[in-house]
Amino acid sequence: MTTDPTGPDVPPWTAPLFAVLALVTVPWIAYLAVTLPKHIETHHYRGAWVGFDTGLVAMLLLTAYLAWRGNRRVALTATATATLLVTDAWFDVMSAPTRRELAVSVALAVLVELPLAGLCLWMALHVAHLVARRMRQLARRAERAAARGVPAARVGARAVRAGARSAEASARIAEAGSRVADAAAQVAEAGTEVAETAEKESP
């Protein structure tokens, strides 16, 4: 296993492990589809939904805070929030007891929950844009502070930290591009060797 200066490498068994877990879950889903009852009474229905929605609110607030701060960790919270929103929409629709409540659940899912989940995923995929926007905000704040004659050391320090985070993200992107280029070169080299071998062996 090679050493990555920007962080630990992903173990090589990770992808096969998740693939096996997905395959093992398929027969379990089939078993549940056959054995689970269509109707059930529960003693903790209210607590389950209150607890779930409380967690959803906490993740929304944490995502909002990290996005406002331009923190690259917003990718993690935004992804988790998107997952909770999609789960909320699914169980709202599937557990609606009446047609009226079903219509309300579908409307909320289509108009609120699913679009918000899409926005969260967009944030997770565009962390560099959020960091860059935060840097621009800090730069404008420093300029206004300088125009008022207020010491801007604190603002400057924040800008430096944001710049460091942006530089780190850019370095990781550049390293990933380098790895892709190396892999492409290896594939091309292997193809050349195969072609040369085939040419030598051909009559």
C-alpha contacts under 8 A as a table, 3 or more apart, distances in Angstrom:
res1	aa1	res2	aa2	distance
1	M	9	D	7.54
1	M	11	P	8.00
2	T	9	D	7.23
3	T	8	P	6.89
3	T	9	D	6.84
4	D	7	G	5.43
4	D	8	P	5.77
4	D	9	D	6.13
5	P	8	P	7.75
6	T	172	R	7.10
10	V	14	T	7.07
11	P	14	T	5.65
12	P	15	A	6.97
13	W	16	P	5.53
13	W	17	L	6.03
14	T	17	L	5.16
14	T	18	F	6.38
15	A	18	F	5.39
15	A	19	A	6.22
16	P	19	A	5.01
16	P	20	V	6.10
17	L	20	V	5.21
17	L	21	L	6.20
18	F	21	L	4.97
18	F	22	A	6.14
19	A	22	A	5.16
19	A	23	L	6.34
20	V	23	L	5.10
20	V	24	V	6.09
21	L	24	V	5.10
21	L	25	T	6.17
22	A	25	T	5.19
22	A	26	V	6.68
23	L	26	V	5.45
23	L	27	P	7.79
24	V	27	P	6.36
24	V	28	W	7.09
25	T	28	W	5.03
25	T	29	I	6.23
26	V	29	I	5.19
26	V	30	A	6.47
27	P	30	A	4.92
27	P	31	Y	6.13
28	W	31	Y	4.99
28	W	32	L	6.22
29	I	32	L	5.10
29	I	33	A	6.11
30	A	33	A	5.04
30	A	34	V	6.43
31	Y	34	V	5.32
31	Y	35	T	6.09
32	L	35	T	5.18
32	L	36	L	5.34
33	A	36	L	6.13
37	P	40	I	6.71
42	T	45	Y	5.76
44	H	47	G	5.24
44	H	48	A	6.00
45	Y	48	A	5.22
45	Y	49	W	6.51
46	R	49	W	5.43
46	R	50	V	6.12
47	G	50	V	5.10
47	G	51	G	5.87
48	A	51	G	5.30
48	A	52	F	6.10
49	W	52	F	5.00
49	W	53	D	6.02
50	V	53	D	5.28
50	V	54	T	6.03
51	G	54	T	5.06
51	G	55	G	6.30
52	F	55	G	5.21
52	F	56	L	6.27
53	D	56	L	4.82
53	D	57	V	6.15
54	T	57	V	5.18
54	T	58	A	6.29
55	G	58	A	5.04
55	G	59	M	6.27
56	L	59	M	5.17
56	L	60	L	6.16
56	L	81	T	6.76
56	L	84	L	6.40
56	L	85	L	7.51
57	V	60	L	5.05
57	V	61	L	6.19
58	A	61	L	5.23
58	A	62	L	6.14
59	M	62	L	5.01
59	M	63	T	5.95
59	M	77	T	6.50
59	M	78	A	7.90
59	M	80	A	7.49
59	M	81	T	5.73
60	L	63	T	5.15
60	L	64	A	6.10
60	L	78	A	7.98
60	L	81	T	6.41
61	L	64	A	5.04
61	L	65	Y	6.16
62	L	65	Y	5.10
62	L	66	L	6.19
62	L	77	T	7.01
63	T	66	L	5.28
63	T	67	A	5.98
63	T	74	V	5.79
63	T	77	T	5.46
63	T	78	A	5.73
63	T	81	T	7.68
64	A	67	A	5.16
64	A	68	W	6.09
65	Y	68	W	5.14
65	Y	69	R	6.19
66	L	69	R	4.99
66	L	70	G	6.02
66	L	71	N	5.17
66	L	72	R	7.70
66	L	73	R	7.04
66	L	74	V	5.28
67	A	70	G	5.01
67	A	71	N	6.23
67	A	74	V	5.91
67	A	130	L	6.64
68	W	71	N	7.80
68	W	134	R	7.36
69	R	134	R	6.72
70	G	74	V	7.87
70	G	130	L	5.39
70	G	131	V	4.43
70	G	132	A	7.68
70	G	133	R	7.43
70	G	134	R	5.18
70	G	135	M	7.88
70	G	162	A	7.41
71	N	74	V	5.91
71	N	130	L	7.87
71	N	131	V	6.53
71	N	162	A	7.99
71	N	165	R	7.89
72	R	75	A	6.27
72	R	127	V	5.77
72	R	128	A	7.48
72	R	130	L	7.96
72	R	131	V	6.86
72	R	165	R	7.40
73	R	76	L	5.57
73	R	77	T	7.01
74	V	77	T	5.17
74	V	78	A	5.74
74	V	123	M	7.66
74	V	124	A	6.73
74	V	127	V	7.30
75	A	78	A	5.22
75	A	79	T	6.10
75	A	123	M	6.60
75	A	124	A	3.91
75	A	125	L	7.09
75	A	127	V	6.46
76	L	79	T	5.31
76	L	80	A	6.30
76	L	124	A	7.03
77	T	80	A	5.03
77	T	81	T	5.97
78	A	81	T	5.00
78	A	82	A	6.09
78	A	120	C	4.84
78	A	121	L	6.38
78	A	123	M	6.68
78	A	124	A	5.79
79	T	82	A	5.13
79	T	83	T	6.31
79	T	120	C	6.36
79	T	121	L	5.86
79	T	124	A	6.22
80	A	83	T	5.12
80	A	84	L	6.32
81	T	84	L	5.07
81	T	85	L	6.15
81	T	117	A	7.08
81	T	120	C	6.91
82	A	85	L	5.09
82	A	86	V	6.24
82	A	116	L	7.35
82	A	117	A	4.14
82	A	118	G	7.00
82	A	120	C	5.59
82	A	121	L	6.44
83	T	86	V	5.31
83	T	87	T	6.14
83	T	117	A	7.27
84	L	87	T	5.02
84	L	88	D	5.95
85	L	88	D	4.98
85	L	89	A	6.18
85	L	113	E	5.56
85	L	114	L	6.80
85	L	116	L	7.59
85	L	117	A	5.84
86	V	89	A	5.13
86	V	90	W	6.17
86	V	113	E	6.79
86	V	114	L	6.19
86	V	117	A	6.64
87	T	90	W	5.11
87	T	91	F	6.24
88	D	91	F	5.48
88	D	92	D	5.93
88	D	113	E	7.78
89	A	92	D	5.16
89	A	93	V	6.21
89	A	105	S	7.23
89	A	106	V	7.77
89	A	108	L	7.62
89	A	109	A	5.08
89	A	113	E	6.30
89	A	114	L	7.31
90	W	93	V	5.40
90	W	94	M	6.10
90	W	109	A	7.98
91	F	94	M	4.95
91	F	95	S	5.65
92	D	95	S	5.48
92	D	96	A	6.09
92	D	102	L	7.93
92	D	105	S	5.73
93	V	96	A	5.53
93	V	102	L	5.81
93	V	105	S	5.23
93	V	106	V	6.02
93	V	109	A	7.95
96	A	99	R	7.52
96	A	101	E	5.56
96	A	102	L	5.00
96	A	105	S	7.27
97	P	101	E	6.74
97	P	102	L	7.19
98	T	101	E	5.29
98	T	102	L	6.06
99	R	102	L	4.89
99	R	103	A	6.14
100	R	103	A	5.17
100	R	104	V	6.35
101	E	104	V	5.00
101	E	105	S	6.04
102	L	105	S	5.05
102	L	106	V	6.11
103	A	106	V	5.17
103	A	107	A	6.13
104	V	107	A	5.10
104	V	108	L	6.14
105	S	108	L	5.14
105	S	109	A	6.06
106	V	109	A	5.03
106	V	110	V	6.10
107	A	110	V	5.27
107	A	111	L	5.81
107	A	112	V	7.86
108	L	111	L	5.28
108	L	112	V	5.22
108	L	113	E	6.27
109	A	112	V	5.65
109	A	113	E	4.76
109	A	114	L	5.56
110	V	113	E	6.62
110	V	114	L	5.78
110	V	115	P	7.03
111	L	114	L	7.03
111	L	115	P	6.56
112	V	115	P	5.68
112	V	116	L	6.01
113	E	116	L	5.21
113	E	117	A	6.10
114	L	117	A	4.93
114	L	118	G	6.20
115	P	118	G	4.98
115	P	119	L	6.27
116	L	119	L	4.96
116	L	120	C	6.24
117	A	120	C	5.03
117	A	121	L	6.33
118	G	121	L	5.13
118	G	122	W	6.21
119	L	122	W	4.99
119	L	123	M	6.25
120	C	123	M	5.07
120	C	124	A	6.27
121	L	124	A	4.93
121	L	125	L	6.28
122	W	125	L	5.16
122	W	126	H	6.11
123	M	126	H	5.10
123	M	127	V	5.99
123	M	130	L	7.71
124	A	127	V	5.82
126	H	129	H	5.51
126	H	130	L	6.90
127	V	130	L	5.17
127	V	131	V	6.32
128	A	131	V	5.13
128	A	132	A	6.08
128	A	166	S	6.70
128	A	169	A	7.10
129	H	132	A	5.08
129	H	133	R	6.09
130	L	133	R	5.14
130	L	134	R	6.24
131	V	134	R	5.12
131	V	135	M	6.30
131	V	162	A	6.83
131	V	165	R	7.65
131	V	166	S	6.29
132	A	135	M	5.05
132	A	136	R	6.35
132	A	166	S	7.04
133	R	136	R	5.10
133	R	137	Q	6.29
134	R	137	Q	5.04
134	R	138	L	6.25
134	R	162	A	7.41
135	M	138	L	5.11
135	M	139	A	6.12
135	M	159	A	5.89
135	M	162	A	6.03
135	M	163	G	6.82
136	R	139	A	5.01
136	R	140	R	6.22
137	Q	140	R	5.22
137	Q	141	R	6.17
138	L	141	R	4.95
138	L	142	A	6.12
138	L	155	V	6.50
138	L	156	G	7.68
138	L	158	R	7.21
138	L	159	A	5.75
139	A	142	A	5.07
139	A	143	E	6.27
139	A	156	G	7.84
139	A	159	A	6.80
140	R	143	E	5.02
140	R	144	R	6.25
141	R	144	R	5.16
141	R	145	A	6.11
141	R	155	V	7.16
142	A	145	A	5.00
142	A	146	A	6.07
142	A	152	A	5.81
142	A	155	V	5.79
142	A	156	G	6.64
143	E	146	A	5.06
143	E	147	A	6.13
144	R	147	A	4.99
144	R	148	R	6.29
145	A	148	R	5.18
145	A	149	G	6.21
145	A	150	V	5.07
145	A	151	P	6.85
145	A	152	A	5.96
146	A	149	G	4.92
146	A	150	V	5.75
146	A	151	P	6.86
146	A	152	A	6.51
147	A	150	V	7.59
151	P	154	R	7.85
152	A	155	V	5.18
152	A	156	G	5.95
153	A	156	G	5.00
153	A	157	A	6.11
154	R	157	A	5.09
154	R	158	R	6.40
155	V	158	R	5.17
155	V	159	A	6.29
156	G	159	A	4.99
156	G	160	V	6.19
157	A	160	V	5.04
157	A	161	R	6.30
158	R	161	R	5.12
158	R	162	A	6.17
159	A	162	A	5.06
159	A	163	G	5.99
160	V	163	G	4.96
160	V	164	A	6.14
161	R	164	A	5.03
161	R	165	R	6.36
162	A	165	R	5.12
162	A	166	S	6.25
163	G	166	S	5.03
163	G	167	A	6.04
164	A	167	A	5.04
164	A	168	E	6.11
165	R	168	E	5.10
165	R	169	A	6.28
166	S	169	A	5.11
166	S	170	S	6.17
167	A	170	S	5.02
167	A	171	A	6.09
168	E	171	A	5.05
168	E	172	R	6.33
169	A	172	R	5.19
169	A	173	I	6.32
170	S	173	I	5.08
170	S	174	A	6.13
171	A	174	A	5.06
171	A	175	E	6.09
172	R	175	E	5.02
172	R	176	A	6.14
173	I	176	A	5.11
173	I	177	G	6.27
174	A	177	G	5.06
174	A	178	S	6.22
175	E	178	S	4.96
175	E	179	R	6.25
176	A	179	R	5.09
176	A	180	V	6.30
177	G	180	V	5.09
177	G	181	A	6.20
178	S	181	A	5.04
178	S	182	D	6.17
179	R	182	D	5.04
179	R	183	A	6.16
180	V	183	A	5.09
180	V	184	A	6.15
181	A	184	A	5.05
181	A	185	A	6.18
182	D	185	A	5.06
182	D	186	Q	6.24
183	A	186	Q	5.09
183	A	187	V	6.22
184	A	187	V	5.08
184	A	188	A	6.14
185	A	188	A	5.05
185	A	189	E	6.08
186	Q	189	E	5.01
186	Q	190	A	6.11
187	V	190	A	5.10
187	V	191	G	6.14
188	A	191	G	5.03
188	A	192	T	6.24
189	E	192	T	5.08
189	E	193	E	6.30
190	A	193	E	5.08
190	A	194	V	6.22
191	G	194	V	5.11
191	G	195	A	6.16
192	T	195	A	5.08
192	T	196	E	6.14
193	E	196	E	5.10
193	E	197	T	6.11
194	V	197	T	5.11
194	V	198	A	6.09
195	A	198	A	5.12
195	A	199	E	6.15
196	E	199	E	5.08
196	E	200	K	6.24
197	T	200	K	5.17
197	T	201	E	6.21
198	A	201	E	5.20
198	A	202	S	6.02
199	E	202	S	5.26
